[in-house]
Each structure stands twice: as structure tokens, then as C-alpha cells.
Amino acid sequence: MKITLTDAGKRFNRDWIFRHLHFEFVDGVSYAITGPNGSGKSTLLQIISGAMTPSEGSMECQVDEKLLSGDEVYKYISITAPYMELVEEMTALEFFRFHQKFKPFQTSLDTEQIISIIGLDLAANKQIRYYSSGMKQRVKLAQAIFSDVPVVLLDEPCTNLDLEGIDLYQHLIKSYVRDRMLIVSSNDLQEYGFCEKRIDMVRYK
């Protein structure tokens, strides 16, 4: 898969968040979108995901040289972000099984294995509303990383994680995101230090 941004910019009302961004994302490479708070990191990630359109320029996604329509992009992308909500009335088992109906997980793993990998075995049948913020973040990371898609988007992926959770995050990246396109939006080196290429949003003000 290839994602191409051509002279892309985004504004809200009269305020430009970023402008004149040219960039190409390709399979098998990890990218970091960096910059201070308010620099447009999350906005750019939402544009890449297809959830938001640029105010100027364009964003195109291609699979095997076929250009995808806006309605098709979501099939190839998984995303997690602090502003995304879980279905808290469900247990973790119920949530992952529900999620699989829309976006299957990698075929080598079943729901129980995924819950074990993220260390929530003892809470598998507990409603997510009773989880700590760190446990909820583990669920968010799992639904994004284990989805069987070529592109994984992570916005501030270590939000609410303790040191053990951060170690888990880095293990998940190393073990389960190989050969896929990974884009991390963050200003925390622990979250993106492994990325091969970086986009500094300050350059596009």
C-alpha cells in the first residue's frame, strides 16, 4: 500500500494547522509524526486515516497501483487514539469478537490469545467500564495492532500506560507490526524512537 500527500494543508476557520506537506508513505516502513502540542500531529493522522479531508492539496491511497476511493480506505487501516472510545458495556472478550465482525484479526491469533498477550486474562469477562485507564489502553492498542490490515496508525499510543505497559507496547510493535506500514503520532521518544522516518510538523507551519 502507498499513501501520498500532495501539497496537503488543513485549517479550522481561518487558522492553518499545517500547509504545503508533500510526503509518501510505503509498506514496511515505520514513520513518526512529531511536534509540540497543537502542531497538527493528530490532525494529520486523521487525514491519513480518511476520517478528515485536507483543506488544500490531496491525500491518495493505492493498493497494487489501484487508487482507492474515500469509502474504501478504512478497510486497509486500523487506528487508535486517546479520543477514541471503547464499548464499555462489553467485556474484553465481547469487544474483540464484535470488532472482528468489521475488521478480522491476524489469522494466526484468536481472541483468547490476544487477551493473554496483553495481560488481561483475569479481566477477560469483566465489563470494560471497570478497567483502569491503562487496561483500556491495552485494549485499544490490541484492536489496532492485531487487526489484519496493511496500515497501523497510533496516536499517543502510551497514554495511561505504566512502565510495564510501555514495555508491552514496544513488544507488540516489534513482534506484530513487521512488514506493515506504521505511523505513530507523538512527541514522546518512548513511543516513536524505533521509527525509521520522521515528519516534523513545525516545518509545515
C-alpha positions as CSV (number, residue, x, y, z in Angstrom):
1,M,0.0,0.0,0.0
2,K,1.1,3.6,-0.7
3,I,-0.3,6.8,0.8
4,T,0.6,10.1,-0.9
5,L,0.1,13.6,0.4
6,T,0.5,16.3,-2.2
7,D,0.7,19.9,-1.1
8,A,-1.6,19.0,1.8
9,G,-2.9,21.5,4.3
10,K,-5.6,21.8,6.9
11,R,-7.2,24.8,8.5
12,F,-10.0,25.3,11.0
13,N,-11.9,28.5,10.4
14,R,-9.1,31.0,9.4
15,D,-6.3,29.2,11.2
16,W,-4.0,27.0,9.3
17,I,-2.8,24.0,11.3
18,F,-0.2,23.0,8.6
19,R,0.4,23.7,4.9
20,H,2.4,22.5,1.9
21,L,3.1,19.0,3.1
22,H,4.4,16.6,0.5
23,F,5.1,13.1,1.6
24,E,4.8,9.4,0.5
25,F,4.3,6.5,2.9
26,V,5.1,3.0,1.8
27,D,4.7,-0.6,3.0
28,G,7.2,-2.0,5.6
29,V,8.4,1.4,6.9
30,S,7.7,3.0,10.3
31,Y,7.1,6.7,10.5
32,A,6.8,9.2,13.3
33,I,4.8,12.4,13.1
34,T,6.4,14.7,15.7
35,G,6.0,18.2,17.0
36,P,4.7,20.1,20.1
37,N,1.1,20.1,21.2
38,G,-1.1,21.9,18.8
39,S,1.3,21.4,15.8
40,G,-1.2,19.2,13.9
41,K,0.1,15.7,14.6
42,S,-3.3,14.2,15.3
43,T,-5.0,16.2,12.6
44,L,-2.6,14.8,10.0
45,L,-3.2,11.2,11.3
46,Q,-6.9,11.7,10.9
47,I,-6.4,12.9,7.3
48,I,-4.3,9.8,6.6
49,S,-7.0,7.6,8.1
50,G,-9.6,9.1,5.8
51,A,-11.6,10.5,8.7
52,M,-10.8,14.0,7.7
53,T,-10.2,15.7,4.4
54,P,-7.4,18.2,3.7
55,S,-8.4,21.9,3.2
56,E,-6.0,22.1,0.3
57,G,-3.9,19.6,-1.7
58,S,-4.8,15.9,-1.7
59,M,-4.3,12.5,0.0
60,E,-4.4,9.4,-2.1
61,C,-4.2,5.7,-1.2
62,Q,-3.1,3.0,-3.6
63,V,-3.2,-0.8,-3.3
64,D,-1.4,-2.7,-6.0
65,E,-1.4,0.5,-8.1
66,K,-5.1,0.8,-7.8
67,L,-6.4,4.1,-6.4
68,L,-8.8,3.7,-3.6
69,S,-12.0,5.7,-3.2
70,G,-12.5,7.6,0.1
71,D,-15.1,4.9,1.2
72,E,-12.6,2.1,0.7
73,V,-9.6,3.5,2.7
74,Y,-10.9,2.3,6.2
75,K,-10.7,-1.3,5.1
76,Y,-7.0,-1.2,4.9
77,I,-6.3,0.9,8.0
78,S,-6.5,0.4,11.8
79,I,-6.2,3.3,14.2
80,T,-6.2,4.1,17.9
81,A,-6.1,7.4,19.6
82,P,-6.9,8.9,23.1
83,Y,-10.1,10.4,21.8
84,M,-11.5,7.1,20.6
85,E,-14.0,5.3,22.8
86,L,-14.4,1.7,23.7
87,V,-17.8,0.0,24.1
88,E,-17.6,-0.1,27.9
89,E,-20.7,-2.2,28.5
90,M,-18.9,-5.1,26.8
91,T,-16.3,-7.4,28.3
92,A,-12.9,-7.6,26.6
93,L,-14.0,-11.0,25.0
94,E,-17.2,-9.5,23.7
95,F,-15.5,-6.3,22.4
96,F,-12.8,-8.2,20.4
97,R,-15.4,-10.6,19.0
98,F,-17.6,-7.7,18.0
99,H,-14.6,-5.9,16.4
100,Q,-13.7,-8.9,14.4
101,K,-17.0,-8.7,12.5
102,F,-15.9,-5.5,11.0
103,K,-12.1,-6.0,10.8
104,P,-10.7,-9.5,11.3
105,F,-7.6,-10.1,13.4
106,Q,-4.4,-11.7,12.0
107,T,-5.3,-15.3,11.3
108,S,-2.6,-16.8,13.5
109,L,-4.2,-15.5,16.7
110,D,-7.6,-16.0,18.3
111,T,-9.4,-13.7,20.7
112,E,-8.3,-15.5,23.9
113,Q,-4.6,-15.5,22.7
114,I,-4.8,-11.7,22.1
115,I,-6.2,-11.1,25.6
116,S,-3.4,-13.3,27.1
117,I,-0.7,-11.4,25.1
118,I,-1.9,-8.0,26.5
119,G,-2.0,-9.4,30.0
120,L,-5.8,-9.2,30.7
121,D,-6.6,-12.9,31.2
122,L,-8.1,-12.4,34.6
123,A,-10.2,-9.5,33.4
124,A,-11.4,-11.1,30.1
125,N,-15.0,-11.4,31.4
126,K,-15.2,-8.1,33.2
127,Q,-17.0,-5.2,31.7
128,I,-14.5,-2.7,30.2
129,R,-16.2,0.1,32.3
130,Y,-14.5,-1.4,35.3
131,Y,-11.0,-1.4,33.8
132,S,-8.3,1.1,34.8
133,S,-7.2,3.6,32.2
134,G,-4.1,1.6,31.5
135,M,-6.1,-1.6,30.9
136,K,-8.4,0.3,28.5
137,Q,-5.3,1.5,26.6
138,R,-4.1,-2.1,26.2
139,V,-7.4,-3.0,24.6
140,K,-7.2,0.0,22.3
141,L,-3.7,-1.0,21.2
142,A,-4.7,-4.6,20.6
143,Q,-7.7,-3.8,18.4
144,A,-5.4,-1.7,16.2
145,I,-2.2,-3.7,16.2
146,F,-3.8,-7.2,15.8
147,S,-6.2,-6.1,13.0
148,D,-5.3,-7.8,9.7
149,V,-4.6,-4.6,7.8
150,P,-1.5,-3.2,6.0
151,V,-1.5,0.1,7.7
152,V,-1.5,0.8,11.5
153,L,-2.0,4.3,12.9
154,L,-1.2,5.1,16.5
155,D,-1.8,8.4,18.2
156,E,0.0,8.9,21.5
157,P,0.0,5.1,22.0
158,C,1.4,5.0,25.5
159,T,-1.3,7.3,27.0
160,N,-2.1,6.0,30.5
161,L,0.4,3.1,30.4
162,D,2.8,2.4,33.2
163,L,6.4,1.1,32.7
164,E,5.1,-2.4,32.3
165,G,2.5,-1.2,29.7
166,I,5.2,0.7,27.8
167,D,7.3,-2.5,27.6
168,L,4.3,-4.3,26.3
169,Y,3.7,-1.7,23.7
170,Q,7.3,-2.0,22.4
171,H,7.0,-5.8,22.4
172,L,3.8,-5.6,20.3
173,I,5.4,-3.3,17.8
174,K,8.5,-5.5,17.4
175,S,6.5,-8.7,17.2
176,Y,3.3,-7.9,15.4
177,V,3.8,-4.9,13.1
178,R,6.6,-6.3,11.0
179,D,6.3,-5.7,7.2
180,R,3.4,-3.3,7.6
181,M,3.2,0.5,7.3
182,L,3.3,2.0,10.8
183,I,2.6,5.7,11.5
184,V,3.0,7.0,15.1
185,S,1.9,10.5,16.1
186,S,3.7,11.5,19.3
187,N,6.1,13.9,21.0
188,D,7.4,11.2,23.3
189,L,10.5,9.3,22.2
190,Q,9.4,6.2,24.0
191,E,6.5,5.9,21.6
192,Y,8.4,6.5,18.3
193,G,12.1,6.0,18.9
194,F,12.2,2.9,16.7
195,C,10.7,4.7,13.7
196,E,12.8,4.9,10.6
197,K,11.5,8.2,9.2
198,R,10.1,11.3,10.9
199,I,7.9,14.2,9.9
200,D,8.4,17.3,12.0
201,M,5.1,19.3,11.8
202,V,6.9,22.5,12.8
203,R,8.3,22.6,9.3
204,Y,4.8,22.9,7.8
205,K,3.5,25.9,9.6
